[in-house]
């Protein structure tokens, strides 16, 4: 019964996601408050090898190389919105500021430019605020009316899944990479 309750509470992650066009780019801002210690939030945020276990649209995510606080991460998948779907094939250079932030920059893939920054901030009264700021310039043409909503929807699904996973791990103590 406790596991079921923990899973239901973990599914209740709420946040806000905004997106808008800035010339050829889509700018995204997101944030969510999560009832979890910052140490767990950090562990989930930097567990790139297991993102495909809990992030919708990702088929694979893996660390190709690591040197100190920098990792090279490859992610593949497909995202979409109604009839518009686009490939997600990106290799990122990721820089970690332990316990507080992760910044990434696409170095190859289906985006001309894809930069992002996740920041973890401890909240008064407990828990953590997960914030994301990103800028995306795809190599493909975004349809005029559904392009920005499609990217916003994809980022929202992925961002809220990350927040739910942080909360789930805080409640259950089990990471996505733990043996089932």
PEKABEL-V942695 format. One record per pair of residues at least 24 apart in sequence whose C-alpha atoms are under 7 Angstrom apart, sorted by the first residue. I is the first residue (numbers start at 1). J is the second residue. Records with the same first field share a line. If there is no record, write none. Layout:
BEGIN
I: J + J
END
This chain:
BEGIN
6: 168 + 171 + 172
7: 168
10: 164 + 167 + 168
11: 164
13: 160 + 163 + 164
14: 160
15: 160
17: 156
18: 152
19: 148 + 152
20: 148
21: 148
24: 137
25: 135 + 136 + 137
26: 135 + 136 + 137 + 148
27: 134 + 135 + 136
28: 133 + 134 + 135
29: 132 + 133 + 134
30: 131 + 132 + 133
31: 129 + 130 + 131 + 132
32: 129 + 130 + 131 + 163
33: 128 + 129 + 130
34: 127 + 128 + 129 + 163 + 167
35: 126 + 127 + 128 + 167
36: 127 + 128 + 166 + 167 + 170
37: 127 + 128
38: 122 + 128
39: 99
40: 166 + 170
41: 166
42: 99
44: 166
50: 176 + 177
53: 176
54: 161 + 165
55: 158 + 161 + 162
56: 157 + 158
69: 95 + 96
70: 94 + 95 + 96
71: 95
79: 154
80: 150 + 154
81: 150
110: 138 + 139
111: 136 + 137 + 138 + 139
112: 137 + 138 + 139
113: 137 + 138
END
